[in-house]
Amino acid sequence: MTDDARTRFLQKIEAAWRAQTLVKLTLSQPLGAEIGLRNVYGRMVDLREGRRLSLVWRYATRDVTKNLPLDEVLGLLGKSLGSEWARAHLFTTSGDWQLRCDEAGHGTLKASRPAFVEVPAPEHDREKVVPVAVAEASWLQALGVTNANGDARPGMAPKLRQIQRFVELFGHLLKEAMLPEHAPVRIVDMGAGKGYLTFAVAEYFRSREVKAEITGVEARAELVELTNRAAREHGFPDLKFVQGTIADFTPSDPPDILIALHACDTATDDALAQAVRAGAAFVLVAPCCHKEVRGQLQPPAVLRDVLRHGILAEREAEIVTDGLRALLLEMHGYRATVFEFISPEETSKNLMIAAQRRQQPVDVAPLRTQWRALMDFYGLREQRLAKLLGESGAVGSPGVTVA
């Protein structure tokens, strides 16, 4: 393997291994013809013969695990990156690196801030971050995710992995949040749907014997009835679901934690605005359907030939929208991070914005200048979160309207 990006990616793996900062490694977008192979997940384990990287090949109906030493890991990846896998993601406590390979096998390497602040214990049979074994999570059965044996129902394996990944991320990110000393912890899940992740959060706190009052907000009456029944039947007295929209819901007490996963378009902004106004210590959202900015994009002439393609304009709108949201959160007292929380093969709605409330104020003038410059650059007239937080927009010289 001679591609510079792939070589540097392997160097990052080796450095993280030796520094003991490696959290996990994922391979996705398989290029080979092996039927049913979806991705590979790797984590550090300590065995009697020494430290190894435990790699799990995930197929549609089974998993295959191999525990390999560093030299074999590097050799395996050196042969397979760009030929068998188009994407690889390394998570460490000092930084994250994502490798993307094109059809010709050439790679690009992108660095980002770390999504994790500590390395999980490397014991071979360590306790999972997921709060309970799947077979014991009766609420997963009630919600149609697993069967009586604790196995994923047909078509629900990706959803189960999303739940597990969410709990893992939630636990790590929560450690950085300065939650208040009062009990119980107050949590609101905006747009709860069938409550998969609402129940996961409830289970997270219950398994740690932390009292938490959790409210799921959902517009569809039939889902509110379903989830409230499941909460009663499976021992969650402090978990309730109420019917309502994100924009109109008013919590009885300000939430300490606010979650909004896959709230469509500006509903994400409504949820973020509620979090900021309430002074929530921790905010976690997974946006989708970025229609508001998409309809306004008026990029300058230099981007005209790029953004005339609908798919590129759509992705640009997603990046701009979530970038503006992160800036606005920073402007209003939060430390914000945007990251990919699960492989695109699982779901295309795989970006998350996490924000922890700062304890000390920062100079927001440079952030506000940057936000206004972005609004001006793309000719945006307004953005929902900015309006809700009282920020005046900026309208630049329009380039070409992207339909």
C-alpha positions as CSV (number, residue, x, y, z in Angstrom):
1,M,0.0,0.0,0.0
2,T,1.6,3.2,-1.1
3,D,-1.3,5.7,-0.9
4,D,-0.2,8.5,1.5
5,A,-3.5,8.9,3.3
6,R,-3.8,5.2,4.0
7,T,-0.2,5.1,5.2
8,R,-0.9,7.9,7.6
9,F,-4.1,6.2,8.8
10,L,-2.1,3.1,9.7
11,Q,0.4,5.3,11.5
12,K,-2.4,6.8,13.5
13,I,-3.6,3.3,14.5
14,E,-0.1,2.2,15.5
15,A,0.5,5.4,17.5
16,A,-2.9,5.1,19.3
17,W,-2.1,1.4,20.1
18,R,1.2,2.3,21.6
19,A,-0.1,5.3,23.5
20,Q,-3.1,3.3,24.7
21,T,-5.5,5.9,23.5
22,L,-7.3,3.7,20.9
23,V,-11.1,3.5,21.7
24,K,-12.3,1.7,18.6
25,L,-11.9,1.1,14.9
26,T,-14.6,0.6,12.3
27,L,-14.5,-0.4,8.6
28,S,-17.5,0.2,6.4
29,Q,-18.7,0.3,2.8
30,P,-17.4,-3.2,1.8
31,L,-16.1,-3.3,-1.8
32,G,-15.8,-7.1,-2.1
33,A,-18.3,-9.7,-3.2
34,E,-18.7,-11.4,0.1
35,I,-22.4,-11.9,0.6
36,G,-23.9,-10.4,3.7
37,L,-20.8,-8.7,5.1
38,R,-21.7,-5.2,6.4
39,N,-18.9,-3.8,8.5
40,V,-16.0,-4.6,10.9
41,Y,-15.8,-3.3,14.5
42,G,-12.6,-3.3,16.5
43,R,-11.7,-2.6,20.1
44,M,-8.8,-3.3,22.4
45,V,-8.8,-6.4,24.6
46,D,-6.3,-7.9,27.1
47,L,-5.7,-11.6,26.7
48,R,-3.3,-14.0,28.4
49,E,-1.0,-13.7,25.4
50,G,-1.1,-9.9,25.5
51,R,-3.0,-7.0,24.2
52,R,-4.9,-7.6,21.0
53,L,-7.4,-5.7,18.7
54,S,-10.6,-7.7,18.7
55,L,-12.1,-7.4,15.3
56,V,-15.7,-8.4,14.7
57,W,-16.8,-9.0,11.1
58,R,-20.6,-8.3,11.1
59,Y,-22.7,-10.2,8.6
60,A,-26.4,-10.1,8.1
61,T,-27.0,-13.2,10.2
62,R,-23.8,-13.8,12.2
63,D,-20.6,-12.2,13.6
64,V,-17.0,-13.5,13.2
65,T,-14.4,-12.4,15.8
66,K,-10.6,-12.4,15.4
67,N,-8.2,-11.2,18.1
68,L,-5.0,-9.9,16.4
69,P,-1.7,-8.4,17.5
70,L,-0.6,-5.0,16.1
71,D,1.5,-6.3,13.3
72,E,-1.3,-8.5,11.9
73,V,-3.8,-5.7,12.2
74,L,-1.5,-3.3,10.2
75,G,-0.9,-6.0,7.6
76,L,-4.5,-6.9,7.2
77,L,-5.5,-3.2,6.9
78,G,-2.7,-2.5,4.5
79,K,-4.1,-5.1,2.1
80,S,-7.8,-4.3,2.6
81,L,-8.2,-0.6,2.8
82,G,-9.2,0.8,-0.5
83,S,-9.6,-2.7,-2.0
84,E,-12.1,-4.4,0.3
85,W,-13.3,-1.4,2.4
86,A,-14.0,2.1,1.2
87,R,-14.2,3.8,4.6
88,A,-12.4,3.4,7.9
89,H,-12.9,5.4,11.1
90,L,-10.4,5.5,14.0
91,F,-11.6,6.8,17.4
92,T,-9.0,7.8,20.0
93,T,-9.0,10.0,23.0
94,S,-6.7,12.5,21.3
95,G,-8.6,12.8,18.0
96,D,-10.6,10.9,15.4
97,W,-9.6,10.1,11.9
98,Q,-11.7,9.1,9.0
99,L,-10.3,7.5,5.8
100,R,-12.3,7.5,2.6
101,C,-11.1,5.7,-0.5
102,D,-12.4,6.3,-4.0
103,E,-13.1,3.7,-6.7
104,A,-9.4,3.8,-7.8
105,G,-8.3,3.1,-4.2
106,H,-6.9,6.5,-3.5
107,G,-7.6,7.8,0.0
108,T,-8.3,11.0,1.8
109,L,-7.8,11.4,5.5
110,K,-9.9,13.7,7.7
111,A,-9.2,14.6,11.3
112,S,-11.8,15.7,13.9
113,R,-12.1,16.3,17.6
114,P,-12.4,13.2,19.7
115,A,-15.8,11.8,20.3
116,F,-14.6,9.9,23.4
117,V,-12.7,11.2,26.5
118,E,-11.6,7.9,27.9
119,V,-10.6,4.4,26.7
120,P,-13.0,1.6,27.8
121,A,-11.5,-1.1,30.0
122,P,-9.7,-3.6,27.7
123,E,-10.7,-6.7,29.6
124,H,-11.7,-9.5,27.2
125,D,-15.1,-10.1,28.8
126,R,-15.6,-6.6,30.0
127,E,-19.1,-5.3,30.9
128,K,-20.8,-3.8,27.9
129,V,-21.6,-0.1,27.9
130,V,-25.1,-1.1,26.9
131,P,-26.9,-1.1,30.3
132,V,-28.4,-4.6,30.2
133,A,-28.0,-7.7,28.1
134,V,-30.3,-7.7,25.1
135,A,-32.1,-10.8,26.3
136,E,-33.0,-9.1,29.6
137,A,-34.3,-5.9,28.0
138,S,-38.0,-6.8,28.0
139,W,-38.9,-3.3,26.7
140,L,-37.0,-4.1,23.5
141,Q,-39.4,-7.0,23.0
142,A,-42.4,-4.9,23.8
143,L,-41.4,-2.3,21.2
144,G,-40.8,-5.0,18.5
145,V,-37.0,-4.8,18.3
146,T,-36.2,-8.3,19.7
147,N,-37.9,-11.6,20.1
148,A,-38.4,-13.7,23.3
149,N,-34.8,-15.0,23.0
150,G,-33.3,-11.5,22.9
151,D,-32.4,-11.8,19.2
152,A,-33.2,-9.0,16.8
153,R,-36.4,-9.5,14.8
154,P,-36.1,-9.6,11.0
155,G,-35.1,-6.2,9.7
156,M,-34.5,-4.8,13.2
157,A,-30.8,-5.7,13.6
158,P,-29.7,-2.2,12.3
159,K,-32.1,-0.6,14.8
160,L,-30.7,-2.6,17.6
161,R,-27.2,-1.6,16.7
162,Q,-28.3,2.0,16.6
163,I,-29.7,1.7,20.2
164,Q,-26.5,0.1,21.4
165,R,-24.3,2.7,19.8
166,F,-26.5,5.5,21.1
167,V,-26.2,4.3,24.7
168,E,-22.4,3.9,24.3
169,L,-22.1,7.5,23.0
170,F,-24.6,8.9,25.5
171,G,-22.6,7.5,28.4
172,H,-19.3,8.9,27.2
173,L,-20.6,12.3,26.3
174,L,-22.5,12.6,29.5
175,K,-19.3,12.4,31.5
176,E,-18.3,15.8,30.1
177,A,-21.6,17.5,31.1
178,M,-21.9,19.3,34.4
179,L,-25.2,18.0,35.6
180,P,-26.7,19.7,38.6
181,E,-26.5,18.2,42.0
182,H,-30.3,18.0,42.5
183,A,-32.2,14.7,42.1
184,P,-33.8,13.5,40.1
185,V,-32.2,14.3,36.8
186,R,-34.8,15.8,34.5
187,I,-34.7,14.6,30.8
188,V,-36.9,15.4,27.9
189,D,-36.9,13.5,24.6
190,M,-38.4,15.6,21.8
191,G,-40.0,13.6,19.0
192,A,-39.7,10.3,20.8
193,G,-41.5,8.2,18.2
194,K,-41.7,4.6,19.4
195,G,-39.5,5.4,22.3
196,Y,-36.5,3.1,21.5
197,L,-33.9,5.6,22.6
198,T,-36.1,7.1,25.4
199,F,-36.3,3.7,27.0
200,A,-32.5,3.2,26.4
201,V,-31.9,6.5,28.4
202,A,-34.2,5.4,31.1
203,E,-32.4,2.0,31.3
204,Y,-29.0,3.8,31.4
205,F,-29.9,5.7,34.5
206,R,-31.8,2.8,36.2
207,S,-28.9,0.5,35.8
208,R,-26.7,3.0,37.5
209,E,-29.2,3.6,40.3
210,V,-29.6,7.3,39.4
211,K,-33.1,8.7,39.8
212,A,-34.2,10.3,36.5
213,E,-37.6,11.7,35.5
214,I,-37.9,11.3,31.7
215,T,-40.6,12.7,29.4
216,G,-41.0,11.7,25.8
217,V,-42.9,14.1,23.6
218,E,-44.6,12.6,20.5
219,A,-47.3,14.0,18.3
220,R,-48.9,10.6,17.3
221,A,-51.5,9.5,19.9
222,E,-51.1,5.8,19.1
223,L,-47.4,5.9,19.8
224,V,-47.9,7.7,23.1
225,E,-50.4,5.0,24.1
226,L,-48.0,2.2,23.1
227,T,-45.0,3.7,24.9
228,N,-46.8,4.6,28.1
229,R,-48.2,1.0,28.3
230,A,-44.7,-0.4,27.8
231,A,-43.3,1.9,30.5
232,R,-45.9,0.7,33.0
233,E,-45.5,-2.9,32.1
234,H,-41.8,-3.0,32.2
235,G,-41.1,-1.1,35.4
236,F,-40.4,2.5,34.5
237,P,-42.5,4.6,36.9
238,D,-40.6,7.8,36.2
239,L,-40.8,7.5,32.4
240,K,-43.9,9.0,30.7
241,F,-44.9,10.0,27.2
242,V,-47.1,13.0,26.4
243,Q,-48.8,14.0,23.1
244,G,-47.6,17.2,21.6
245,T,-45.3,18.9,19.2
246,I,-41.8,20.0,19.9
247,A,-42.6,23.7,19.2
248,D,-45.6,23.7,21.5
249,F,-44.4,21.5,24.4
250,T,-43.6,23.3,27.7
251,P,-42.0,21.1,30.4
252,S,-43.2,21.5,33.9
253,D,-39.6,21.9,35.1
254,P,-36.5,23.0,33.0
255,P,-34.8,19.9,31.7
256,D,-31.2,19.0,32.6
257,I,-30.8,16.9,29.5
258,L,-32.7,17.5,26.2
259,I,-32.6,14.9,23.4
260,A,-34.1,15.2,19.9
261,L,-33.3,12.5,17.4
262,H,-34.4,12.8,13.8
263,A,-36.7,15.7,14.4
264,C,-37.6,16.8,10.9
265,D,-36.3,20.1,9.5
266,T,-36.8,23.1,11.8
267,A,-38.2,20.9,14.6
268,T,-34.6,20.3,15.5
269,D,-34.2,24.1,15.9
270,D,-37.3,24.2,18.1
271,A,-35.8,21.6,20.4
272,L,-32.4,23.3,20.5
273,A,-34.0,26.7,21.4
274,Q,-35.9,25.0,24.2
275,A,-32.6,23.6,25.5
276,V,-30.8,26.9,25.4
277,R,-33.7,28.8,27.1
278,A,-33.9,26.2,29.8
279,G,-30.1,26.2,30.4
280,A,-30.0,22.4,29.9
281,A,-26.6,21.0,30.9
282,F,-26.5,18.5,28.0
283,V,-28.1,18.5,24.6
284,L,-28.0,15.7,22.0
285,V,-29.8,16.0,18.6
286,A,-29.7,14.1,15.4
287,P,-31.0,16.4,12.7
288,C,-32.7,15.4,9.4
289,C,-34.6,16.9,6.5
290,H,-32.7,20.2,6.2
291,K,-35.4,21.9,4.0
292,E,-35.3,25.4,5.4
293,V,-31.7,26.3,4.3
294,R,-32.0,24.1,1.2
295,G,-34.7,26.4,-0.2
296,Q,-32.8,29.5,0.5
297,L,-29.3,28.7,-0.8
298,Q,-28.0,31.4,-3.0
299,P,-24.3,30.6,-3.3
300,P,-21.8,32.9,-5.0
301,A,-20.8,32.3,-8.6
302,V,-17.7,30.3,-7.6
303,L,-20.0,27.5,-6.4
304,R,-22.6,27.8,-9.2
305,D,-21.5,24.8,-11.2
306,V,-21.0,22.6,-8.1
307,L,-24.4,23.3,-6.5
308,R,-26.5,23.1,-9.6
309,H,-26.5,19.3,-8.9
310,G,-29.4,18.6,-6.6
311,I,-27.6,16.0,-4.5
312,L,-24.6,18.2,-3.9
313,A,-26.9,21.2,-3.0
314,E,-28.8,18.9,-0.6
315,R,-25.6,17.8,1.2
316,E,-24.3,21.4,1.2
317,A,-27.5,22.5,2.9
318,E,-27.1,19.8,5.6
319,I,-23.5,20.9,6.3
320,V,-24.4,24.6,6.4
321,T,-27.5,24.0,8.6
322,D,-25.7,21.9,11.2
323,G,-22.6,24.1,11.1
324,L,-24.8,27.2,11.8
325,R,-26.6,25.3,14.6
326,A,-23.3,24.4,16.2
327,L,-22.1,28.0,16.0
328,L,-25.3,29.3,17.5
329,L,-25.0,26.9,20.4
330,E,-21.4,28.1,20.9
331,M,-22.6,31.7,20.9
332,H,-25.2,30.9,23.6
333,G,-23.0,29.2,26.2
334,Y,-22.3,25.7,24.9
335,R,-19.4,23.6,23.7
336,A,-20.7,21.9,20.6
337,T,-19.5,19.0,18.5
338,V,-20.8,17.6,15.3
339,F,-20.0,14.0,14.5
340,E,-21.1,10.8,12.7
341,F,-22.6,8.5,15.3
342,I,-23.1,5.3,13.2
343,S,-22.1,4.0,9.8
344,P,-24.0,5.4,6.8
345,E,-24.8,1.8,5.9
346,E,-27.1,1.7,9.0
347,T,-28.8,5.0,8.3
348,S,-28.2,8.1,6.2
349,K,-29.4,10.2,9.1
350,N,-26.2,9.6,11.0
351,L,-25.0,13.0,12.1
352,M,-25.3,14.2,15.7
353,I,-24.8,17.5,17.5
354,A,-23.7,17.2,21.1
355,A,-23.5,20.2,23.3
356,Q,-22.4,20.6,26.9
357,R,-23.1,23.9,28.8
358,R,-19.9,25.8,29.5
359,Q,-19.1,26.8,33.1
360,Q,-17.2,29.8,32.1
361,P,-18.2,32.5,29.5
362,V,-16.3,32.9,26.3
363,D,-15.9,35.8,23.9
364,V,-18.8,35.3,21.5
365,A,-17.9,38.2,19.2
366,P,-15.7,36.1,16.8
367,L,-18.3,33.4,16.7
368,R,-21.1,35.9,15.9
369,T,-18.9,37.4,13.1
370,Q,-18.3,33.9,11.7
371,W,-22.0,33.1,11.8
372,R,-22.9,36.3,10.0
373,A,-20.3,35.7,7.4
374,L,-21.7,32.2,6.7
375,M,-25.2,33.6,6.4
376,D,-24.0,36.3,4.0
377,F,-21.8,33.9,2.0
378,Y,-24.8,31.6,1.2
379,G,-27.3,34.5,0.9
380,L,-29.5,33.1,3.7
381,R,-32.3,35.4,4.8
382,E,-33.2,33.5,8.0
383,Q,-32.5,30.4,10.0
384,R,-35.0,29.1,12.5
385,L,-32.7,28.6,15.5
386,A,-31.2,32.0,15.0
387,K,-34.6,33.6,14.9
388,L,-35.7,31.8,18.1
389,L,-32.5,32.9,19.9
390,G,-32.9,36.5,18.8
391,E,-30.0,36.6,16.4
392,S,-30.6,38.8,13.3
393,G,-29.6,37.3,10.0
394,A,-27.5,38.7,7.2
395,V,-28.4,38.7,3.6
396,G,-25.5,38.7,1.2
397,S,-25.4,39.4,-2.5
398,P,-27.3,36.5,-4.0
399,G,-25.4,34.3,-6.4
400,V,-27.6,31.7,-8.0
401,T,-30.7,30.3,-6.4
402,V,-30.5,26.6,-6.0
403,A,-33.8,25.0,-6.8
